[in-house]
């Protein structure tokens, strides 16, 4: 896929800042909401931007390394949770409904046959999920490209239907381990700072997870920090699909809402491939998963929320959406001093 992202134009920067500063409030009184409104205006290149048909895309995939015991849950939970999504019973379903967000589930490579289902996009790269990175490549370069192309096509279809803000979430037993390896390789942070408890490992399970991930690194003698090589070596099909979707969304000047640690790994890949991606990205929350801090620090970004979340599924993006919506509304609807007839500061 085309990896080029056009940086946001600064043409409206001065006018946007003036418009925000002239709202009926003390200068800077709405804090980071003002910066968010400024970003929305820049992305949409408008002093009165609208955020249309907001959508959460949840990408699901299985990981070959999960069979080695890197998660507290068996691999079957991936497809079982996809069924829960399709039935409307998961946290992301609840939060999406509560906040007026459309929701699409994507089978990127779950080891299960769902058949044709409403609300499910079949973008399966492999019927068995990725191979185990404990033994070699998780996916071939061709499979990685296919998954990224699927993500780009999914957001292109959303954009064609008038969507201009999209959030990404995921489901895949073992994917915090993949995200930990990607984060370590692309940020240079120590592996120990990138590995957390995932779905709830106890101390012994965490120690085993760290040992297995070190084993995976040791088994890659030709190690590189090339983002596509790292993604193919350690990633999941759901992470690659999200990375392609994030790049495709930014190419279409959509606002991109990044969820937590796993989505953050996809965003890290996207930003390494196309640094201008960060112009379009809103980082929703600080995950309780340890490696997320390393991602955010490396990218130099600050998330909107800090609520000790670590569920994934796009839940953080769905919960942050009201803040994004409010920032856009502030820019569009809040009166200026002149419009309200209110005296400015002396």
C-alpha positions as CSV (number, residue, x, y, z in Angstrom):
1,X,0.0,0.0,0.0
2,X,1.0,3.6,-0.4
3,X,2.6,4.7,2.9
4,X,2.9,8.4,2.2
5,X,0.8,10.7,4.5
6,X,0.6,14.4,3.7
7,X,1.4,16.5,6.8
8,X,-1.4,18.7,8.0
9,X,-1.2,22.2,6.4
10,X,-0.4,25.1,8.8
11,X,-2.4,27.5,6.6
12,X,-5.2,27.9,9.2
13,X,-3.1,27.7,12.3
14,X,-3.2,31.4,13.1
15,X,-6.9,31.8,12.4
16,X,-7.7,28.7,14.5
17,X,-5.7,29.9,17.4
18,X,-7.4,33.3,17.3
19,X,-10.8,31.7,17.0
20,X,-10.1,29.6,20.1
21,X,-8.5,32.4,22.1
22,X,-11.5,34.7,21.3
23,X,-14.1,32.3,22.8
24,X,-15.9,33.6,25.9
25,X,-13.4,32.3,28.5
26,X,-10.1,33.4,30.0
27,X,-7.2,32.6,27.7
28,X,-6.4,28.9,28.0
29,X,-9.1,28.2,30.5
30,X,-10.3,25.1,28.7
31,X,-6.8,23.6,28.9
32,X,-6.1,20.6,26.8
33,X,-9.6,20.7,25.3
34,X,-8.4,23.8,23.4
35,X,-5.4,21.9,22.0
36,X,-7.7,19.1,20.9
37,X,-10.1,21.6,19.2
38,X,-7.0,23.1,17.4
39,X,-6.0,19.7,16.2
40,X,-9.5,18.9,15.0
41,X,-9.6,22.2,13.0
42,X,-6.2,21.5,11.5
43,X,-7.0,17.9,10.5
44,X,-10.3,19.0,8.9
45,X,-8.8,22.3,7.6
46,X,-11.8,24.3,8.8
47,X,-12.6,26.9,11.4
48,X,-15.9,25.1,11.8
49,X,-15.0,21.4,11.5
50,X,-17.6,18.7,11.7
51,X,-17.0,15.2,12.9
52,X,-19.2,12.9,10.9
53,X,-20.4,9.3,11.3
54,X,-17.8,8.4,14.0
55,X,-16.9,4.7,13.8
56,X,-15.0,2.1,15.9
57,X,-13.2,-0.7,14.0
58,X,-12.3,-3.7,16.1
59,X,-9.8,-6.0,14.5
60,X,-9.4,-9.6,15.7
61,X,-6.7,-12.2,15.0
62,X,-5.1,-15.2,16.6
63,X,-1.4,-15.6,17.5
64,X,0.6,-18.8,17.0
65,X,2.8,-18.0,20.0
66,X,-0.3,-18.0,22.3
67,X,-0.2,-21.8,22.4
68,X,3.1,-21.5,24.3
69,X,1.3,-20.0,27.3
70,X,2.0,-16.3,27.1
71,X,-1.6,-15.4,28.1
72,X,-3.7,-16.2,31.1
73,X,-6.5,-17.3,28.7
74,X,-6.7,-20.0,26.0
75,X,-6.7,-19.1,22.4
76,X,-10.3,-20.0,21.9
77,X,-11.3,-16.8,23.8
78,X,-10.5,-14.8,20.7
79,X,-13.3,-16.3,18.6
80,X,-15.6,-16.5,21.6
81,X,-15.2,-12.8,22.2
82,X,-15.8,-12.0,18.5
83,X,-19.1,-13.9,19.0
84,X,-19.8,-11.7,22.0
85,X,-19.1,-8.6,19.9
86,X,-21.5,-9.7,17.2
87,X,-24.2,-10.4,19.8
88,X,-23.7,-6.9,21.3
89,X,-22.6,-8.0,24.8
90,X,-19.0,-6.8,25.2
91,X,-17.8,-3.6,26.8
92,X,-17.1,-2.0,23.4
93,X,-20.7,-2.7,22.3
94,X,-22.0,-1.0,25.5
95,X,-19.7,2.0,25.2
96,X,-20.3,2.4,21.5
97,X,-24.1,2.4,22.0
98,X,-23.8,4.8,24.9
99,X,-21.8,7.3,22.9
100,X,-23.5,7.0,19.5
101,X,-20.6,5.3,17.8
102,X,-21.0,2.9,14.9
103,X,-19.1,-0.4,15.3
104,X,-17.6,-2.9,12.9
105,X,-15.8,-6.1,13.7
106,X,-13.1,-7.4,11.4
107,X,-11.9,-11.0,11.2
108,X,-8.2,-10.5,10.3
109,X,-7.1,-14.0,11.0
110,X,-9.1,-15.7,13.8
111,X,-8.7,-19.5,13.9
112,X,-12.5,-20.0,13.5
113,X,-15.0,-20.1,10.7
114,X,-17.7,-17.5,11.4
115,X,-19.4,-17.6,8.0
116,X,-21.1,-14.5,6.6
117,X,-22.4,-12.4,9.5
118,X,-24.0,-9.0,9.8
119,X,-21.5,-6.5,11.3
120,X,-18.5,-8.8,10.5
121,X,-16.0,-8.0,7.8
122,X,-14.1,-11.1,6.5
123,X,-10.5,-9.9,6.1
124,X,-8.9,-13.1,7.1
125,X,-5.3,-13.4,6.0
126,X,-4.9,-16.9,7.3
127,X,-7.5,-19.3,8.7
128,X,-5.2,-20.4,11.5
129,X,-3.8,-17.0,12.6
130,X,-0.2,-16.1,12.6
131,X,2.7,-18.5,12.9
132,X,4.7,-18.6,16.2
133,X,7.4,-15.9,16.4
134,X,9.1,-18.3,18.9
135,X,10.1,-20.3,15.8
136,X,10.4,-17.7,13.1
137,X,8.4,-15.1,11.3
138,X,4.9,-14.6,12.6
139,X,3.8,-13.6,9.1
140,X,5.5,-13.3,5.7
141,X,6.1,-9.9,4.2
142,X,3.3,-10.7,1.7
143,X,0.8,-11.5,4.5
144,X,1.8,-8.4,6.4
145,X,1.1,-6.3,3.2
146,X,-2.2,-8.0,2.7
147,X,-3.3,-7.3,6.2
148,X,-2.3,-3.6,5.9
149,X,-4.1,-3.4,2.6
150,X,-7.2,-4.8,4.2
151,X,-7.1,-2.1,6.8
152,X,-6.7,0.6,4.2
153,X,-9.7,-0.7,2.2
154,X,-11.9,-0.8,5.3
155,X,-11.3,2.9,6.1
156,X,-11.6,3.8,2.5
157,X,-15.1,2.3,2.5
158,X,-16.0,4.2,5.7
159,X,-14.7,7.5,4.2
160,X,-16.8,6.9,1.1
161,X,-19.9,6.7,3.4
162,X,-19.0,10.0,4.9
163,X,-17.1,9.0,8.0
164,X,-14.3,11.3,9.0
165,X,-13.4,10.1,12.5
166,X,-12.4,6.5,13.2
167,X,-11.2,4.7,16.3
168,X,-9.3,1.4,16.3
169,X,-9.6,-1.5,18.8
170,X,-8.6,-5.1,18.8
171,X,-9.1,-8.6,20.1
172,X,-6.5,-11.4,20.1
173,X,-5.3,-13.7,22.8
174,X,-1.5,-13.1,23.1
175,X,-1.5,-9.7,21.4
176,X,0.0,-7.9,24.4
177,X,3.1,-10.0,23.9
178,X,3.3,-9.1,20.3
179,X,2.8,-5.4,21.2
180,X,5.6,-5.7,23.8
181,X,8.0,-7.0,21.3
182,X,7.1,-4.4,18.7
183,X,7.4,-1.7,21.3
184,X,10.8,-2.9,22.5
185,X,12.1,-3.1,18.9
186,X,10.8,0.2,17.7
187,X,11.4,2.4,20.8
188,X,14.6,0.8,22.2
189,X,13.0,0.6,25.7
190,X,14.2,-2.4,27.7
191,X,12.1,-5.4,27.2
192,X,11.3,-5.5,30.9
193,X,9.7,-2.1,30.6
194,X,7.5,-3.3,27.7
195,X,6.0,-6.5,29.2
196,X,3.0,-6.4,31.4
197,X,0.4,-8.8,32.8
198,X,-1.9,-8.7,29.7
199,X,-5.1,-10.5,30.5
200,X,-4.1,-10.9,34.2
201,X,-1.0,-13.1,34.5
202,X,0.2,-13.8,38.1
203,X,3.9,-13.4,39.0
204,X,4.9,-16.8,37.7
205,X,3.0,-16.3,34.4
206,X,4.6,-12.8,34.0
207,X,8.1,-14.3,34.5
208,X,7.3,-17.0,31.9
209,X,6.0,-14.4,29.5
210,X,9.2,-12.3,29.8
211,X,11.4,-15.4,29.3
212,X,9.5,-16.5,26.2
213,X,9.7,-13.0,24.7
214,X,13.4,-12.9,25.3
215,X,13.6,-16.3,23.6
216,X,11.8,-14.8,20.7
217,X,14.2,-11.9,20.4
218,X,17.2,-14.3,20.7
219,X,15.8,-16.4,17.9
220,X,16.1,-13.4,15.5
221,X,19.8,-13.0,14.8
222,X,19.3,-10.6,11.9
223,X,17.4,-8.2,14.1
224,X,16.5,-4.7,12.7
225,X,14.3,-1.8,13.7
226,X,12.7,-1.6,10.3
227,X,9.0,-1.2,11.2
228,X,7.7,-3.6,8.5
229,X,10.3,-6.2,9.4
230,X,9.4,-6.0,13.1
231,X,5.7,-6.1,12.3
232,X,6.1,-9.2,10.2
233,X,8.4,-10.9,12.7
234,X,6.3,-10.4,15.9
235,X,3.0,-8.8,14.9
236,X,-0.5,-10.1,14.6
237,X,-2.8,-9.8,11.6
238,X,-5.0,-7.5,13.7
239,X,-2.1,-5.2,14.5
240,X,-1.1,-5.1,10.8
241,X,-4.6,-4.4,9.7
242,X,-4.9,-1.6,12.3
243,X,-1.6,-0.1,11.1
244,X,-2.8,-0.1,7.5
245,X,-6.1,1.3,8.5
246,X,-4.5,4.1,10.5
247,X,-2.3,5.1,7.6
248,X,-5.2,5.0,5.2
249,X,-7.4,7.1,7.5
250,X,-4.7,9.8,7.8
251,X,-4.3,9.8,4.1
252,X,-8.0,10.7,3.8
253,X,-7.7,13.4,6.5
254,X,-9.7,11.5,9.0
255,X,-9.2,12.0,12.7
256,X,-7.8,8.8,14.1
257,X,-8.5,7.7,17.6
258,X,-5.9,5.3,19.0
259,X,-7.0,3.1,21.9
260,X,-4.4,1.6,24.2
261,X,-1.4,-0.6,24.2
262,X,-2.1,-2.9,21.3
263,X,-3.6,-0.2,19.1
264,X,-0.6,1.9,20.2
265,X,1.7,-0.7,18.8
266,X,0.0,-0.3,15.4
267,X,0.2,3.5,15.8
268,X,3.9,3.1,16.5
269,X,4.4,1.2,13.3
270,X,2.3,3.8,11.4
271,X,4.3,6.7,12.8
272,X,7.6,5.0,12.0
273,X,6.5,4.4,8.4
274,X,4.9,7.9,8.0
275,X,5.7,10.4,10.7
276,X,3.0,12.8,9.6
277,X,0.5,10.2,10.9
278,X,0.9,11.9,14.3
279,X,-0.8,15.0,13.0
280,X,-4.0,13.1,12.7
281,X,-3.8,10.8,15.8
282,X,-5.6,11.3,19.1
283,X,-4.3,9.1,21.8
284,X,-7.3,8.2,23.9
285,X,-6.0,7.0,27.2
286,X,-3.0,5.7,29.2
287,X,-3.2,2.0,29.5
288,X,-2.4,0.2,32.7
289,X,-0.3,-2.1,30.5
290,X,3.3,-1.2,31.3
291,X,4.7,-0.8,27.8
292,X,2.1,1.8,26.8
293,X,4.1,4.5,28.6
294,X,7.2,3.6,26.5
295,X,5.2,4.0,23.3
296,X,3.7,7.4,24.3
297,X,7.0,8.7,25.6
298,X,8.8,7.7,22.4
299,X,6.1,9.3,20.2
300,X,6.1,12.4,22.4
301,X,2.3,12.4,22.8
302,X,0.0,12.7,25.8
303,X,-3.3,10.7,26.1
304,X,-6.6,12.3,27.0
305,X,-7.6,9.9,29.8
306,X,-5.9,8.0,32.6
307,X,-8.4,5.6,34.1
308,X,-6.3,2.4,34.6
309,X,-7.9,0.7,31.7
310,X,-6.3,-2.3,30.1
311,X,-9.2,-4.1,28.3
312,X,-8.6,-3.1,24.6
313,X,-11.4,-3.6,22.2
314,X,-11.4,0.1,21.4
315,X,-13.0,0.8,24.8
316,X,-10.6,3.7,25.6
317,X,-11.4,5.3,22.2
318,X,-15.1,5.0,22.8
319,X,-14.8,6.6,26.3
320,X,-12.6,9.4,25.0
321,X,-15.0,10.2,22.1
322,X,-17.3,12.6,24.2
323,X,-14.2,14.7,24.8
324,X,-13.4,14.9,21.1
325,X,-17.0,15.6,20.3
326,X,-17.0,18.4,22.9
327,X,-13.8,20.0,21.6
328,X,-15.3,20.1,18.1
329,X,-18.5,21.6,19.5
330,X,-16.6,24.2,21.4
331,X,-14.9,25.4,18.2
332,X,-18.2,25.4,16.3
333,X,-20.8,26.6,18.8
334,X,-19.1,28.6,21.6
335,X,-19.6,32.4,21.1
336,X,-16.7,34.8,20.8
337,X,-16.5,37.9,23.0
338,X,-17.6,40.1,20.1
339,X,-20.6,37.8,19.3
340,X,-21.7,37.6,22.9
341,X,-21.2,41.3,23.7
342,X,-18.9,40.3,26.6
343,X,-16.0,42.6,27.5
344,X,-12.5,41.2,27.1
345,X,-9.7,41.3,29.6
346,X,-8.3,44.7,30.3
